Amino acid sequence: MLRVRVVGAIALAFDGQPMQPPVGRPARALLGWLATHPGRHARATVAAALWPDVRDESARASLRTALSAVRDALGPAAGTALVADRNVVGLADAPDVVVDVREFERRLHAGDAAAALAEVEAGEVLADLDAEWVLRERDRHRDGVSRAMAEIAAAARSDGDEA
């Protein structure tokens, strides 16, 4: 199983063993985008999201290069964790790949705010990146953390724990 942490700087672990994240900002951005956008995506969609200000042909070439660096970084995990063919790219779902923010959202949606907060460390989503899509992911995650904290506070208040 591949674990991907995107709260803070990107961190990887395969079968419990830490791995080095991809080298280079474009590869880290690609891995971060795939981790925060579950499912399979058309290559053109991913290229346009990550390289919005360049020609389509250049964006696709950048995607191929970044995808190669992600595949290299994932090493033995790439076969089950990375879904990529001529048309689509994505990360596999659990149990093959577990992403901290996805687990946070799953647990929060299931009504377990405390477990959701325990899933993620303090910090910003993809702290070493600053693209527009990253800022949206940070806002979305911050809203989820606020919701979780509000649920925990409301439960404590209803149990008579005002502190």
N, C-alpha and C positions, 0 to 999 in steps of 0.2 A: 504494500500500500504506500502511495506517495502522499505525504502531508505537505501542504503549501500554506505558508503563513504570509499574508499580505498586510496585516496590521503591523506597522513599523516597516523596516526594510524587508524585502522578500527573503524568506528562508525556506529551505527544503529539507525533508527527511524521507528516506526510503527504507521501509521496514525498520524504522526506529533509528537508522543511522543518518546523521546529518550529511548533507550534500552541499556543495558550493552552488550558489545560484548562477544563472548565466552571466557571462562576462559581457559587458557592454550595455549601454542604456536601451538601445532598441530591443534587444532580446529580453531584458528585464521588463520593459514596457509590454511586450507581447505576452510574456508569461503572466504578468499582472492583469492584463486585459482579459485573457482567457480564464484566469482564476475568478475574476469578478463578473464574468458574463457566461454563466453556465450554458452548456449545450454546444451544438455544432453550428458554425457560422460560415457563410460563403466567404471565400478568400477575399473577394472584392470588398465586402463589408468590413472585414478586419483591416485590410490595407487602408481603406478610406478613413477608418476611425483613428488609426495610429499615425497616418501620414496625410492629414487632410489638405495640406498646402502644396502638395506636389502632384505632378501628372500621374495618372492611373498606372501607366507602365512603370514608372519609377517607384511608386508605392508598392506595386506587386513584387518588384525586384527586391526592395527593402524587406518585404514580408518573407520572401524566400530565404534571404540571408539571416534574418532574425530567427526564423523557424529552425534553420540548421543549427544555430547556436543554442536554442532551447533544447533541441533533440540531443545535442552533444552534452549539455549540462545534465539532462535527465538520465543519461547513460542507460543502465539496465531497466529503469522505470519507463523509458520512452515507449516501449512496445505496448504496454497496457494503459499508460496514462495519457499519451498524446494521440489524438485522433487527427490524422492529416492525410488528405489525398489531393488529387488535382483540383477539386472543387471546394472542399470544406476543411476547416481546422477547428479544433476545440480540445478541451480536456475531458477525460472520462469522468463519469459520476462516481459517487461512493458505491461500493467500497474500494474501488481502485484508486480514487483520488479523493482526499478530504481537504477542503479549503476552509480555513478558519472563519472567514466571513460568511460562507455558505452555511456552515454548522451553526454559527451564531444566529443567522436568520431562521434556520430550521427549528432550533430550540425555542427561539422567541415566538415564532408562529405556533408552536406546540403548547405555548403557555408556561414555559419554564424559564422565566427571565433570569433567575440566578444562574442556572446552568448555561444560558446563553452568554452572560457576562463572563463566566469562568472560561469559556471557549476562546476568548480573545484577550490579548494583552493590551495594556494601555498604549495609546499612540494613534497616529494618523494612518489611514490606509495608504499604502505605497509611498511611504515618507520620502523616499529619494527621487520621486518623479513629480512633475508639475504640469502635466498636460490638462487640457480642459476636461476630458473625460475622467481623469483622476480626481479633480476637484468635485465633480458630481458624485463620484463614488464615496469620497470622504463625507460629503454632506449627507448622503443616504445612510452611511454607516453611523454617523453622529446622531442622526434622527433615531435610528434603531437603538443606540445606546441610551439615549434620553428616554425613549419609550420603556426600555427594560428597567432603568432606574426608577422611573415613575411607578411602574407596576410593583417593584419591590417595596418602594416607600408606601404605596397604598395598602399593600398586604400587611406591612408592619403596623401601620396606623390602625387597620381594622383589628389587629391582634392586640391593640392597646400599647404598642411600643412606639411612643412618640419620639424617642431619641433616634 
